[in-house]
Structures are given as structure tokens and as C-alpha cells.
Amino acid sequence: MVATDPQADATAVTPSSPGLLGQLIRFALIGGFCALVDLGTYSLLRAVGMDATPWVDIARAISFIVGTTTAFFLNRRFTFAGGRRGGGAQIGGFVLLYAVTFFVAVGMNRWMLHLLPESAWKATLGWVISQATATVINFVMLKWVVFREHPVKEN
């Protein structure tokens, strides 16, 4: 039997995201990888001479941009594929989200350093709390705003 409609075999395939648990696992794995990309970039830039003020701050900014750009593309492809769509609005939303969470992370770190009692682990604990806060905000906003899945309309 020969189909006369050239669209007969074509089906609208939209990438679907894994369930919430799958997204959380993928988000954590990608986040860990991107943290290594960020740290590796930062360490490399410091090793080649960007280790004094103001260059160290520029190195940190560059490493943050490299890490978050990597996170955007990996999360878009593997974690939130069902919400993947083209256009500058999605990239703009991602940039805005990461700009906000950057300041949340830095502010939370500063606040924790002020609140936590003196100890050998104070700076590390402050970083962990600030990073965890930023990570929760990122996941929620990426899932339900930036990579929000739109229902497919059937004709």
C-alpha cells in the first residue's frame, strides 16, 4: 500500500523530559560536571597569571560564564529536553536567572560568614549553604520557567 499523503508517516515528535527524579539526578550530575569546568577554568586562568587583583576577579567571572554556559546547553539537551525551544527568550531567561542566582549565592555566602560561629569549616559550610540555595533556585526556575514544557496541541 502506498500512502498518497507525504505527511502520513511523519509524526510530531517532541523531546520529552525524564520524570522529576530523573531531572533531579541529571541536574545534579550536570551541575557537578559544570562545577568542575568552572573550577578548572578558574584554576587554569590563575595558573597562567590571572592570580592577582583585579585579574583574579576577571578570572572568576570568566570561569562562571564558561561553567554556566556549559550548564545551559547540557541541561537544555539532557535534563529539560521537553521544554526545549528556540529563541532568544529562553537564553535571556537563563542569563537573567543565573545573574540573579549569582548574587543570591554571593549574598548568602556573605550572610553565612557573618552568622556562622568561628570554626575551621566556617568558609566551607558557608559556601555549601550558598551553593545549595542557588542550586535549588536554579532547578525550580529552570524546570518551571526557562525550560517550561508546553502541552502539544493536536489538530
Buried (B, 14 or more C-beta within 10 A) or exposed (E): EEEEEEEEEEEEEEEEBBEEEEBBEBBEEBBEBBBEBBEEBBEEBBEEEBEEEEBBEEBBEBBBBBBBBBBBEBBBEBBBBBBBEEEEEBBEBBBEBBEBBBEBBEEBBEBBBEEBEEEEEBEEBBBEBBBEBBBEBBBEBBBEBBBBBEEEEEE
